[in-house]
Amino acid sequence: MGALSALALSMLLASMGTSIANIALPAIALDMSQPVAAVQWVVTAYLLSLTVMAIAVGHLGDRFGLRPMLLFGLLLFSAASLACGFAPNLGLLVAARVVQGIGASFLMTITIALVRETVGAKRAGTAMGLLGTMSAIGTAAGPSLGGVLISLAGWRSVFLVLAPLALLAFVLATGFLRSGTNPVSLAKLDFAFLRHGGLLPRLAANLCVAAVMMATLVIGPFFLGITLGLGPAAVGFVMSVGPIISMVSGVPSGRLVDQWSARQVSTLGLAAMVAGAFALAWLPHSFGVAGYLAAIAVLTPGYQLFQAANNTAVMAGIPEQRRGTVSGMLGFSRNLGLMLGALLVSAIFASRSATDRLHHIAPEDVADGMQYTFLAAGCILICMLWLTRRRQG
């Protein structure tokens, strides 16, 4: 239990490191007298280092041992959090966020690689589901916790609070995580094994699924605020439903993987996401907020089902000396999908709804853009469903 708690807390911290900083940006801009565009690098630097380092971090885990690399990552994350909290200027804050993102890459990548040797193959799905839940909690709780901390102790507290939590995870990992087998000395990264076991289609599906989920976060506020005319508080409430569903459905999704099979649950998850994407294209158009929530209630559990099953299936077929590298590839594909979802999918939306004229945009243009985007997303997910099923069959 202690070992799994260490992994869960590590995943929580890495996710919270992204979301807790967002709410601090206005306060940082005011305190440091910096423009908003410059302060955005506080978030971007973290995401870039988290993504770029994922595969290299996994390789380091294979080469020097997964447990030592998780411990190193926790110490690095804690030290970088302190550096962020005490940074005297924006340049040093951004530099500290780069290092914090590297530490978070260790946390996200190594925790997934450690699941099978920590809980065993029979409970791997449940553990993957728990990590998905902790990721959702970290993402959802970050802004709320950050808002409270800023009001009580200023923006620096949103970074400083992460340091002792990382040290707590370090203590748990030190006391409960097994040392595991001896690491294998790998001279270089070798991706030849990617050709076997349907790994590439699963990584591609992981990227596309992440892009679709990011699309809901990018497009949802436009549709809810402009087309449906909801106020900021109401938009925030509606947008919080998805993360809440993620928290609730993560562990049950993992248990289903253990009871059935990763292949069956992965197919079920992708099929639910296809239904949810098409529902987002049509139901909000006709039923407003109720239609939007109904579609999210289908899409989000599908995402958790797919994540738990896909991660379990990918890691199950990988030799122990390659688990760190493959876990890094999972993280890289997910984070790349999130960035592509924010860039490419929102570009499709903008091309249909003319969001470059935001002050003059018509509500029906936003609705049209959302419909087109999720119709395209549904078609992409159908292709991923066919591709993964074909390679498994």
Phi and psi in degrees as a GROMACS rama.xvg file:
@    title "Ramachandran Plot"
@    xaxis  label "Phi"
@    yaxis  label "Psi"
@TYPE xy
-64.4186  -38.7015  GLY-2
-65.5747  -44.1176  ALA-3
-66.5977  -34.4197  LEU-4
-62.8005  -38.3489  SER-5
-63.2526  -42.5473  ALA-6
-66.6063  -42.8495  LEU-7
-63.9375  -43.1264  ALA-8
-66.4091  -36.4391  LEU-9
-61.9857  -45.088  SER-10
-64.8371  -39.9211  MET-11
-59.0817  -45.0798  LEU-12
-65.2311  -43.194  LEU-13
-62.1141  -40.2516  ALA-14
-71.468  -42.1186  SER-15
-65.9996  -29.8051  MET-16
-59.4536  -27.567  GLY-17
-78.974  -53.1801  THR-18
-78.9612  -29.2706  SER-19
-71.2952  -24.2741  ILE-20
-78.9271  -25.8781  ALA-21
-57.9421  -44.5776  ASN-22
-71.7545  -17.026  ILE-23
-85.6398  -9.26612  ALA-24
-58.8709  -45.5855  LEU-25
-60.3685  -41.3595  PRO-26
-66.1895  -38.3525  ALA-27
-64.6923  -43.1625  ILE-28
-60.6979  -42.1986  ALA-29
-68.9515  -44.4104  LEU-30
-66.8001  -37.4997  ASP-31
-100.007  2.30592  MET-32
53.974  51.8582  SER-33
-120.34  149.462  GLN-34
-69.6387  156.609  PRO-35
-59.2068  -40.3505  VAL-36
-59.3962  -38.1232  ALA-37
-72.4078  -39.835  ALA-38
-68.3174  -25.3692  VAL-39
-57.6604  -23.0327  GLN-40
-65.9394  -17.6051  TRP-41
-61.6328  -36.1694  VAL-42
-85.657  -45.9707  VAL-43
-62.355  -40.828  THR-44
-60.8542  -40.4524  ALA-45
-64.0053  -47.9618  TYR-46
-64.9982  -40.1226  LEU-47
-64.7365  -47.3307  LEU-48
-67.9974  -36.1664  SER-49
-59.6555  -41.328  LEU-50
-77.5225  -49.9312  THR-51
-63.9469  -33.3496  VAL-52
-87.3245  -5.35274  MET-53
-58.0639  -50.6421  ALA-54
-68.2421  -41.9082  ILE-55
-63.0873  -39.0711  ALA-56
-64.073  -43.5413  VAL-57
-60.0919  -40.7994  GLY-58
-63.0594  -39.5772  HIS-59
-62.7056  -37.1918  LEU-60
-63.372  -39.884  GLY-61
-67.0415  -35.4492  ASP-62
-81.5382  -38.9261  ARG-63
-113.432  -1.76467  PHE-64
106.665  135.546  GLY-65
-68.6453  -45.7419  LEU-66
-61.8241  -48.9701  ARG-67
-59.4284  -36.5829  PRO-68
-72.0594  -33.1128  MET-69
-66.1224  -43.5091  LEU-70
-61.3544  -42.3231  LEU-71
-62.1642  -43.5017  PHE-72
-63.0152  -38.1052  GLY-73
-65.5727  -42.1326  LEU-74
-65.971  -40.4817  LEU-75
-63.9723  -43.9638  LEU-76
-62.6966  -42.5242  PHE-77
-64.2186  -46.5881  SER-78
-63.8679  -41.3883  ALA-79
-66.7341  -34.7759  ALA-80
-63.2114  -42.0819  SER-81
-63.01  -42.1499  LEU-82
-62.259  -38.8138  ALA-83
-63.1138  -43.4367  CYS-84
-65.7709  -28.1791  GLY-85
-108.024  8.44025  PHE-86
-61.7323  128.134  ALA-87
-82.7041  -16.2236  PRO-88
-148.763  171.033  ASN-89
-66.2336  -38.6885  LEU-90
-58.5864  -46.6128  GLY-91
-70.2152  -32.7459  LEU-92
-63.94  -44.9287  LEU-93
-64.194  -41.515  VAL-94
-61.3493  -41.8192  ALA-95
-65.5791  -34.5142  ALA-96
-67.9057  -33.3374  ARG-97
-59.9008  -47.6162  VAL-98
-65.4866  -39.4939  VAL-99
-62.8054  -38.7015  GLN-100
-64.1505  -37.2149  GLY-101
-63.7573  -43.4636  ILE-102
-60.4862  -41.9163  GLY-103
-63.7707  -32.3545  ALA-104
-63.3573  -39.3825  SER-105
-60.7924  -44.6773  PHE-106
-63.2703  -48.5315  LEU-107
-68.5088  -43.3404  MET-108
-73.9004  -48.1731  THR-109
-71.9105  -32.7803  ILE-110
-60.615  -43.3193  THR-111
-66.0761  -39.7659  ILE-112
-65.3671  -27.5814  ALA-113
-86.733  -8.15416  LEU-114
-58.7116  -50.9555  VAL-115
-64.5975  -42.3643  ARG-116
-77.2971  -14.3313  GLU-117
-86.5003  -44.2023  THR-118
-113.46  -11.2578  VAL-119
90.7223  160.69  GLY-120
-65.28  -33.7027  ALA-121
-71.0075  -23.5886  LYS-122
-112.355  10.9886  ARG-123
-63.219  -39.3554  ALA-124
-62.7192  -43.9551  GLY-125
-61.6561  -41.7269  THR-126
-65.3916  -40.3462  ALA-127
-62.0782  -39.93  MET-128
-63.6858  -38.7716  GLY-129
-63.5011  -41.7074  LEU-130
-63.4945  -37.5827  LEU-131
-63.5185  -39.4574  GLY-132
-63.5797  -44.4258  THR-133
-65.3652  -35.3812  MET-134
-63.7099  -42.3105  SER-135
-65.9847  -40.5969  ALA-136
-63.3345  -44.3131  ILE-137
-61.1043  -41.8874  GLY-138
-67.6921  -41.487  THR-139
-77.8187  -37.4011  ALA-140
-80.7743  -21.8939  ALA-141
-53.6181  -53.2124  GLY-142
-62.3364  -40.2846  PRO-143
-65.1371  -48.6792  SER-144
-62.9851  -41.6625  LEU-145
-61.31  -41.3186  GLY-146
-61.654  -42.5154  GLY-147
-64.2703  -45.9997  VAL-148
-63.3529  -41.5358  LEU-149
-63.1025  -41.0895  ILE-150
-67.1632  -28.3191  SER-151
-91.3489  -40.2624  LEU-152
-137.217  7.51835  ALA-153
89.8852  170.167  GLY-154
-65.9914  -28.0277  TRP-155
-63.2133  -26.1788  ARG-156
-66.9698  -23.6449  SER-157
-69.5509  -23.7518  VAL-158
-90.9412  -40.5576  PHE-159
-64.0271  -32.6831  LEU-160
-65.9847  -24.0622  VAL-161
-74.2713  -25.4691  LEU-162
-63.6688  -52.391  ALA-163
-66.0694  -30.7764  PRO-164
-65.1423  -39.4631  LEU-165
-65.5782  -36.8835  ALA-166
-67.7491  -35.6578  LEU-167
-62.46  -44.169  LEU-168
-62.128  -37.1164  ALA-169
-61.5042  -44.3078  PHE-170
-63.6733  -44.3311  VAL-171
-62.5411  -44.0492  LEU-172
-64.9912  -40.6795  ALA-173
-63.1781  -40.4557  THR-174
-81.876  -28.7873  GLY-175
-118.569  -25.5097  PHE-176
-75.1448  131.787  LEU-177
-71.8457  153.325  ARG-178
-68.6518  -27.5543  SER-179
76.4253  -168.244  GLY-180
-79.4983  163.778  THR-181
-66.2036  137.037  ASN-182
-65.5305  155.34  PRO-183
-102.031  133.159  VAL-184
-76.4355  112.804  SER-185
-109.101  120.002  LEU-186
-67.6175  -35.4807  ALA-187
-155.116  165.017  LYS-188
-70.0377  129.44  LEU-189
-126.129  114.381  ASP-190
-101.966  16.2537  PHE-191
-61.7905  -32.9733  ALA-192
-68.8257  -11.2706  PHE-193
-64.21  -21.371  LEU-194
-75.8096  -9.94245  ARG-195
-108.726  151.227  HIS-196
72.8871  16.3863  GLY-197
67.1751  26.5904  GLY-198
-69.3544  -43.2375  LEU-199
-60.9132  -45.2336  LEU-200
-60.2453  -35.7742  PRO-201
-68.5118  -38.2661  ARG-202
-67.3531  -39.2017  LEU-203
-64.089  -41.6733  ALA-204
-64.4019  -38.379  ALA-205
-59.8801  -42.3853  ASN-206
-63.1111  -47.7111  LEU-207
-66.9881  -39.5978  CYS-208
-62.6319  -43.4017  VAL-209
-63.1064  -39.1256  ALA-210
-63.482  -40.1016  ALA-211
-65.7515  -41.7214  VAL-212
-65.9093  -38.1256  MET-213
-64.3988  -33.6746  MET-214
-59.4569  -37.0508  ALA-215
-64.7358  -35.6639  THR-216
-73.5623  -31.8876  LEU-217
-79.7193  -44.2837  VAL-218
-87.8437  -33.1593  ILE-219
-50.7159  -50.9934  GLY-220
-60.254  -36.0559  PRO-221
-62.4734  -48.2731  PHE-222
-66.4495  -46.9895  PHE-223
-65.7812  -40.2104  LEU-224
-80.6128  -43.7407  GLY-225
-90.5571  -47.8219  ILE-226
-75.9416  -46.6952  THR-227
-91.0838  -11.1333  LEU-228
72.3918  25.9562  GLY-229
-77.4159  149.402  LEU-230
-77.6864  168.758  GLY-231
-55.401  -41.6239  PRO-232
-65.4074  -41.7891  ALA-233
-67.6809  -39.4517  ALA-234
-60.879  -44.3778  VAL-235
-61.1901  -40.5066  GLY-236
-64.0211  -47.6521  PHE-237
-63.4063  -40.6646  VAL-238
-68.4875  -20.6092  MET-239
-78.7568  -13.0832  SER-240
-64.8027  -41.4141  VAL-241
-58.7797  -53.4764  GLY-242
-58.5178  -35.2372  PRO-243
-65.2482  -42.6268  ILE-244
-62.4234  -39.0582  ILE-245
-60.1356  -42.5542  SER-246
-61.5319  -42.5986  MET-247
-74.34  -34.3689  VAL-248
-93.1643  -8.52199  SER-249
-62.6826  -56.2515  GLY-250
-65.3531  -45.9857  VAL-251
-57.0066  -35.6577  PRO-252
-62.317  -43.8893  SER-253
-63.9865  -39.8141  GLY-254
-63.6378  -36.0569  ARG-255
-64.1243  -36.4595  LEU-256
-61.3215  -42.7272  VAL-257
-67.7012  -33.1608  ASP-258
-81.3664  -38.0192  GLN-259
-98.9102  -112.718  TRP-260
-153.664  156.346  SER-261
-61.5625  -36.9634  ALA-262
-63.591  -46.3548  ARG-263
-64.4965  -44.9021  GLN-264
-69.9236  -35.9846  VAL-265
-61.406  -43.9123  SER-266
-63.5748  -43.9391  THR-267
-61.1479  -42.8772  LEU-268
-63.5213  -45.5621  GLY-269
-64.404  -39.9996  LEU-270
-63.096  -40.2607  ALA-271
-64.985  -37.0956  ALA-272
-68.0661  -36.9709  MET-273
-59.9166  -48.1424  VAL-274
-61.6686  -41.1046  ALA-275
-66.2486  -38.3604  GLY-276
-65.4681  -45.1502  ALA-277
-67.5185  -33.4393  PHE-278
-64.8221  -38.5865  ALA-279
-65.6098  -27.8897  LEU-280
-73.1761  -28.9876  ALA-281
-117.109  -43.7744  TRP-282
-63.7556  -46.0191  LEU-283
-60.9475  -29.5758  PRO-284
-59.7058  -36.8085  HIS-285
-100.531  -32.6785  SER-286
-119.484  8.60361  PHE-287
63.3749  -135.167  GLY-288
-61.4054  -40.682  VAL-289
-60.5159  -41.184  ALA-290
-66.8543  -38.5472  GLY-291
-63.1417  -47.2625  TYR-292
-65.4133  -38.0732  LEU-293
-62.7399  -41.2703  ALA-294
-66.2971  -43.175  ALA-295
-62.3268  -35.4679  ILE-296
-68.3716  -16.6264  ALA-297
-95.1976  -44.0804  VAL-298
-65.7245  -46.1265  LEU-299
-67.8639  -46.7209  THR-300
-60.9847  -34.0261  PRO-301
-60.4592  -39.7955  GLY-302
-62.7078  -45.4431  TYR-303
-66.5271  -39.4429  GLN-304
-59.8331  -46.7643  LEU-305
-63.6736  -45.7106  PHE-306
-60.3446  -48.8808  GLN-307
-61.6074  -44.1301  ALA-308
-72.2805  -43.7231  ALA-309
-65.9514  -45.7137  ASN-310
-61.6686  -41.6546  ASN-311
-64.038  -45.1372  THR-312
-64.8382  -41.9562  ALA-313
-62.8915  -47.8224  VAL-314
-73.1932  -24.7429  MET-315
-66.6573  -34.4335  ALA-316
-94.338  12.5259  GLY-317
-106.174  133.383  ILE-318
-57.4426  148.284  PRO-319
-56.8272  -34.8961  GLU-320
-76.6095  -1.6653  GLN-321
-117.442  3.21592  ARG-322
-64.7441  -37.3235  ARG-323
-63.1698  -45.1108  GLY-324
-62.5451  -44.5561  THR-325
-69.3397  -37.4024  VAL-326
-60.7583  -38.5552  SER-327
-61.8541  -37.1666  GLY-328
-67.424  -37.3422  MET-329
-61.0098  -46.5282  LEU-330
-63.4313  -41.5337  GLY-331
-63.5645  -45.4999  PHE-332
-65.3105  -38.2006  SER-333
-64.9061  -49.2123  ARG-334
-67.5568  -37.0208  ASN-335
-63.6548  -38.8036  LEU-336
-62.7779  -39.5692  GLY-337
-61.595  -43.2527  LEU-338
-68.6019  -40.9942  MET-339
-65.389  -36.3518  LEU-340
-62.0771  -39.3743  GLY-341
-70.8671  -31.6826  ALA-342
-93.2769  -60.4973  LEU-343
-74.0021  -47.5394  LEU-344
-65.3836  -39.7033  VAL-345
-67.6977  -27.8399  SER-346
-67.4789  -39.6239  ALA-347
-61.089  -46.091  ILE-348
-58.884  -45.026  PHE-349
-64.9774  -36.789  ALA-350
-66.4732  -28.1032  SER-351
-89.7282  -29.0754  ARG-352
-109.75  0.858109  SER-353
56.6639  46.862  ALA-354
-72.8427  -2.30997  THR-355
-70.2584  -14.9495  ASP-356
-110.046  57.2639  ARG-357
-59.2551  -36.936  LEU-358
-72.0889  -16.9597  HIS-359
-119.019  12.704  HIS-360
-71.9358  142.206  ILE-361
-91.5984  143.697  ALA-362
-56.3096  -36.5121  PRO-363
-69.3607  -26.608  GLU-364
-67.7152  -39.6289  ASP-365
-64.8186  -43.7584  VAL-366
-61.6372  -40.6356  ALA-367
-64.625  -41.5802  ASP-368
-64.3158  -41.7255  GLY-369
-64.3326  -42.5626  MET-370
-62.0997  -45.9273  GLN-371
-63.7787  -42.0186  TYR-372
-61.5892  -46.6619  THR-373
-81.6711  -20.6001  PHE-374
-64.3646  -44.5901  LEU-375
-62.9675  -41.5749  ALA-376
-61.8953  -42.3484  ALA-377
-61.56  -40.4251  GLY-378
-65.5441  -40.4109  CYS-379
-63.0242  -42.904  ILE-380
-65.9442  -34.3159  LEU-381
-61.788  -41.7785  ILE-382
-62.1396  -41.4213  CYS-383
-66.1975  -38.6584  MET-384
-62.0455  -44.8931  LEU-385
-64.9515  -42.2168  TRP-386
-65.8117  -46.1407  LEU-387
-68.2155  -38.8455  THR-388
-65.2986  -39.0965  ARG-389
-64.0107  -43.2732  ARG-390
-72.0106  -27.1467  ARG-391
-79.0088  -29.7084  GLN-392
